């Protein structure tokens, strides 16, 4: 660790400096260390940041065509002379904390290309991105040795379209003694506000171009027109009635793709249940594609039926009505919500029916979805649906735990499928969300709902063909099947029969797939075994599928719990 000479000006930071030394050497910490500082040090250690890092963090080359840099450079170059020679550093980062521009300098401070906590630990720019407010970090609050004699203040830069965070402006000086406000705070605030004003002026011309495109396309009240650029949307009344949240999300993704690739797209295939098609035309402004116009047409082809009522809400069993009612109550009260259950029980479909779920941004951990890009949306109060939390990477789980520690009421919907025992980091996330969790029952636990689900899943008949119906024998076989794939498996069986069946009359048992037709090869349980099994399943749901914790809660050994579960399966 580097040794430095400290002036009396930083005497207020001496206890914190000593606490940092003890943290780095693994000794017990004294009382009085601010929780947010200690959490930042722990994150740096978790990310593997070396406290004695010598070389600046590496990052991709600075983009020369960045929209933020284009708006900010004239402002920052005008303000740079106010820094004073060799006493202050002014810098600009994007929302990922990559440094786009620097001016001025501090003696002995090497420029850094990436200010993310994963690269350099705690710093004011990272703190400003996380809190969306002006942030200061002084001396030992930093994790790196080489920043112990520095103070920095950072101000977030927000886009003009409603507050999306696009970057930060920071002023770095020698140590100020840890007494806010930082002497460069006013300069950082002025620079950030001036950059936001330039961004606003530039965005207004783009918005006018989108509005003109909408007015040209929306001729008549019955024309379904949507104009989107990935951030803004203009929808005619007919388009609002026609577009489902999923179809709207697909159009917004297409708008972003068209804007980036600068290639026209004619027809866009929307989700199968959208009930409409979209003909897309790019909107151009000053030679660049800035969005798209989508003309929507209802589907009349019988092979594309109109959307049915939500399948996932079908069912009147006590277990299902209790789960749905609890989910609606928790979602309506605000804050995060965990939906747990076996694969195919309808966790994602139910989430999309909850308040805010229809417009939530979807991140799928099973497909490598990253949470870093949606933290800002959560902090602005925009809902996010995180699917397959059990597939999150360890850094992703750690970041989510950190977010919930500081912002416990963000509108986050999480789906989780129990399986392998969760690691300590994921278990901590499940424990945090446990008070706001709902366990969805497996389909075999609500067999009485299968009749209602069949009516919701059965496709509409094509002209000239009778609707799909079921004999009592076939219905009994469906109710007795254990359905390891739950509603997803049932929907596949129903869809296959509706598409490939060539005989008339109700579906007979002999037409069902072999595993369904033959019935489960399990023994009948006694009344005591039924009650015991229900208690075990309830304990497993309450503990996120963790068999060790469920066994402890029931007062039995884990081996006993495994033996009983095997016994129930025959």
Order of alpha helices (4+ residues) and beta strands (2+ residues): alpha-alpha-alpha-beta-beta-alpha-alpha-beta-beta-beta-alpha-beta-beta-alpha-alpha-beta-beta-beta-alpha-beta-alpha-beta-alpha-beta-alpha-beta-alpha-beta-alpha-alpha-alpha-alpha-alpha-alpha-alpha
